[in-house]
Amino acid sequence: MRGVVLTGHGGLDKLSFRDDLIIPEPGAGEVLVKVGACGVNNTDINTRTGWYDRVVASELTEDFGVSGREGSADAPQPTGDDAASWNTNTVTFPRISGAATAGTIVAVGDGVDPSRVGERVLVDPCVRDTSLPKRAQLVEYLGSERDGGFAEYIAVPAENALSISSNLSDAELATFPCSYDTAEEMLARAELQAGETVLVTGAAGGVGTALLQLAHIRGATVVAVASASKEQRIRSLGADHFIPRETDDLESAVRDICGDRGVDVVADVVGGPAFGSLLKILRRGGRYTTAGAIAGPLETIDLRDLIYKDLEMYGITCPTSETFRRIVSLVESGELKPMLEQSFSLEQLGEAQAQFVKRQHVGKFVIVP
């Protein structure tokens, strides 16, 4: 089969297009999915570059995203075995990356109903061990601990391939996994309610645009933060208020919108220097929920904000299977709209990732085999 193999941590040169890969055999309890499309996400860049390594303190700059740690002036160099996966385990190579797959089941392994062949599916990228505590069940992630969807076929546990009935194209469907289940888990954990106000950072990205839609479904008011050049597109997605990312005083900008009370929830996928201000703009009893730190993972926290404002904080890595099923249901009902920015071929994966780290787009890039 055709596919792109990640040969090690580093720059775009570590992506190797191949047309002689072996089609995987579905094992017991697994299905073989013919990939219709696979979305491009931050986790693909983080895994390739080694950004997950705990010695990395810098933001994920364009230079870092294109060249990797060894070619970037922004990051420390490798010092041995790199803890370069989301769970601090070392990724083994070669590896097919790609977390967000939509496609069709073409074969099943032992113990799986053969009638599933021909079923159109959206693939949950989280492979879980349900014997573990709920927030610790994620044991493998597609494209990281096991091969992902940047190829013509992928083998996954049968329970991870969820049947979906939709008129959307595979490319449109591939915009939902990874981004939308992460966003939904962020809002579910923070218990965002109708009538509340949520501030969304990185509102132009895949998770950010998902947060906008999912917050509105909940009946919340959305304050979106993104580059000033993207204001018109973000407002067209339904943002009630917009704050340019370039604003010098985020706290004052939020007060102008919300008054001294602040916001009920901050949904942050950026991290970096704004982190301290995000805690300060939360009302007493507010909730901070995060699933990313591309602007920098190491920032100072004033514990007095956490303690004396009785804040709640949630870190999101493992969306539950219930969360993913809710996303499938919302897609089928038409309540969620795909934010497909551009499609690329397998041979263009390097180009897609290079454009991705420029962060000039709104929504999602996908690879279509």
N, C-alpha and C positions, 0 to 999 in steps of 0.2 A: 504494500500500500504506500501511498504518498503521505508524507508528514514532515514536521520540523522537529529535530532532536536538539535538546539543550545539552551541550557537551561539557559544560562546567560553568563556574561563576565568572562573570566578566561582562564584556561589551557585547554589541550586536554580532560580533564575529563568532560568538559561542552558539549562535543559532544556525543549525546545519539542515538545509532542505534535503530530503532523501526520497527516492521513489522505489526503494527496495526493502522497505520495512516489512516485517512479518505481521500479518493481520492477527491480532490477539485472539486466543481461544477463550470463550467464556467458561469460567470454572463453575463448580457447584454453587448454586444460588445466584449466579450472575447472568447478565444478558449482554449481547454484543449489539452496540448501537452504531449504525451508519451515521456519521456526523453530517448534519445539514449545515451547521454553522457553529462557531465557538467565539464568544465574546473576549475582548482584550480588557484586562483589569490590572490594577496596581499590583496585585499579588504576583502576576507574571513577571513584572519588572523587578519587584523586590526579590523574588527568588533568583532570577538570573544574575542580578548585580551583587547579591550577597548583602543587601541592605538590612535584612533581618538580624544580621550578626550584632550581638550586644556591644561590640566595640565601636560600632558606627553611631556617631552622635549627630551627624549632619542631616540636613534636609535632602530629599530626593530631587536634586537639581536636574536640569536637562543634561548637563555634562555627565553627571553620575549615571543617569538613566541610559545614556547612549554608550558610554565608555566602560561602565562598571567601576568597581573600586580601584583596580590596578591602573586604569587610565584616567582617573579623576583626581584633580587636585583638592577636591572637597572632602575626601574621606581617608581614614587610616588604611594602611595596606594590610593584607592578610598576614596573620601571625601563626599559621598552622591550621589545625582542623577548625573550619569555620562553622559556628552555629548559625546556619544561614536559612533555616526554615522558620515559619511562624511559631513553631513550638520549641525552638532552639536546638532541634536535631539537625544533623548534617544531611543535606540532600545527596542522594546517590545518582551518579550519571552513567550512561546517558539517560535522559528523562524527557518525555514529551510533556510540555507544559500546556496550560489552557484549562481554566476552571469552569467555564460557562457554556455548556453544550446543549444544543437542541438537535434532535434527529429522529431516527426510526429504528426500532428493534428489528434485527435481521436474523438473529439466532439466539438460542437460550441454552444455558448449562443445565446440569442435572438438578432436579428439584424445582424447576421453574416451568410453569404452565406453557406448553408450546403455542397455545392460542395467542400469546403475547407477541408473536412474530407479526410484523406489520404495524404494530402500535406506534403512533407518534408520541414522543416523550420529551419532557424537559428534565434534565439531569441535575439532581441535588448534588453539589460538589463535596458535601461533608459526609465522609464515611464514618459511621459511629459504632461504638461498642456500648450497647444499651445496658450492660451490666455495671457501667461506671456511673458516678453521680451525674446529674443532668447537665451541669455546666462543664463537665470534663469528658463528655462522650466522644468528642472529635478525635479520632486516632489517625486518620489519613485524609488528606485534602487532594482533590484531583489537580494534577499538574505539579504536585510537590512530593508527597510520599508515594503516590502512584501515578501512572501515566494519565494525561489529560486529553483534551479535545483538539489540539492542533495537529490533526491527522484525519484520515478518512474513516477510521473506525476506532472505537473505544469500548473496553469491557468494564462494566460497573456492576456492583451488587444490584439485584433486581429491585430491591426496595428504594434504591436511589433513582431509578428511572420512572418518573411519574407520568402517567398517561395524561395527554392534554388535547382538548378539542378546541381548535381556534382557526380562524381564517388568516391569521398572521403568517408571514413567511418564516422560514427557519432563521433567517438573519435577524428578523425582528424579535423572535422568541429568544434568541441567544443574548439579547440585551438584558434579560431579567435575572438569570442566576448570578450569584455572587453579589451583585450590587443591590438588587431589590430585597433579597432575603436578609442581607446584612442590614439594610435600612429599616426593614420591618422589625427585625429583632431589636434594633436600637430604640425604636419608638415603643415597642411592646414592653421592653424592660423598664423604660422610663415612665410607662403608663400614661402616655400623652392622652389628654381628654378633650372632648369638644369644648370650645370656648377658651381653651388655653392658648398661650403664645409660645411658639418654638422658634429659636434662632438656629439656622442651618449654615454652617461654614462649608466652603468648597461646593457651593450650590450648583455649579455648572458641570460638575463631574458626574460619573455614573451613579455613585451612591447619593450624591447631592440632589440630582434631579429625581431620583427615586424617593428621597425624603420629602421633597416638595409635594409629590403626588400623594404619597401615603399619609402625610400630615393633613392634607385637605380632605382625604377620605374620612379621617377622624373628626373633621369639623374644627380643626385648629387654625389659628392665624399664624402665617409664616413670615418671618423676617429672614431674607436671604442675603448671604455675604458671598460675593464673587468679584472678579475683575470688572472694573467699570465698563470695559468694552463689551461686556456680555449682558448689561442691564436689560436691554430691550428683550432679548431672548428669554432671560430668566423671568421677567415680568409676564411674558406671554405664556409661560408655564403655570402661572397662577400665583406667583409670589405676591403677598399683600404689601410687603415693604421690601426695599432694597438698600443695602449699605455697600458701597464700593470697598473692596478688599484693601485698597490703597488709603483708606481713611486713617488719619493719624490718631484720632481719639475715638475708639470703638465705644467706650462707655458713654460718652456724650451723645454719640449718634443713636445709641439704643434709648437713652433717656428722652431724646427728642421724639421718639416713636412711642415709647411705653410709659414714660414718666418715671418717677423714682422707684416704682414698684419692681421694675425689671421684668425679665421673661421667666416663664415657668420651666421651660426645658431648653437646654443647649444640646444640639445634635452636631457633634464635631467630628469631621473626618480629616482635619488638617493638622491640629496640634501646633507646635512651634511657638513663637514669641507671644502670640495672642492668648495663650492658654490662661495666664493669670487674669487677664481682663474678662475672659469668658466666665470665670467663677464669680467675679465681682458683679456682673450684670444679671446673675441669677437672683430671683427673689428669695426670701427666707423660705426654707423647705423646698427649694427648687431642685431639679435633677439634671445632672450632666451625664451624657452618654456619648461614648466615643468608639470608633472602629478604625482610626487611622491617624498617622502622625507624619505625613509626608513633608511638612514644613519643619520638622525637627522633633525627635522623640524625647529629648531631655530638657525639661523646663522646670523652673522653680514654682513651688506651690506655697501660698500663704495659708498655713493650716488654720488660721483664724477665720478665713472665709468658709472652710469646710466645717469647722466646729461650731462657730457662733451663729452661722446661718442655717445650721442643721441641714446641710446639703446631702444629697445622695449621688453617688458616682457609679457608673456602670461601664465596664470594659467588654467589648463584644468581639468574639472570635468565632464562636460556635452557635450559629442560628439553629434552633430546634427543627426537627422534622415537621412539627406542626406549623412553624413559621413558613417553611418552604411550601407546604400544602396550601396555606392561605394565599401565597403569591400566585400559585397555579390557579386557584379559584378566582382571584381578582382579575387575572389575565383572561380567563375563560368568560367572565361576566362583562368584559370590556371596560372595567373601571380603571385599569392601568393601561397607559399608552406607551408603546415602545419609543425610546429616544435613540433611534438609529442615525448616527452621524455619517458613517461611511463603511463600506464593505471592501475587504481586501482578499486576495487569493493566498493560499499557503505560501507560495513563493515570495509574497510581499509582507510576510510577518515582520521582518526586520524594519521595513519601511513604516508599517503600522505602529510599531513600538516607538520608533523615532519620532513620529508625529504625535503620538500619545504623550510623551514626556515634554513636548512643547506646551501642552495644556492650553491650546488655542481653541479647542473644540468644546461643544456642549453636547453631553450625552455619551454615546457609546460607539466604539469601533468594533467590528466583528470580522472574523476570518471565515470565508466560505470555501470549503474544499472543492 
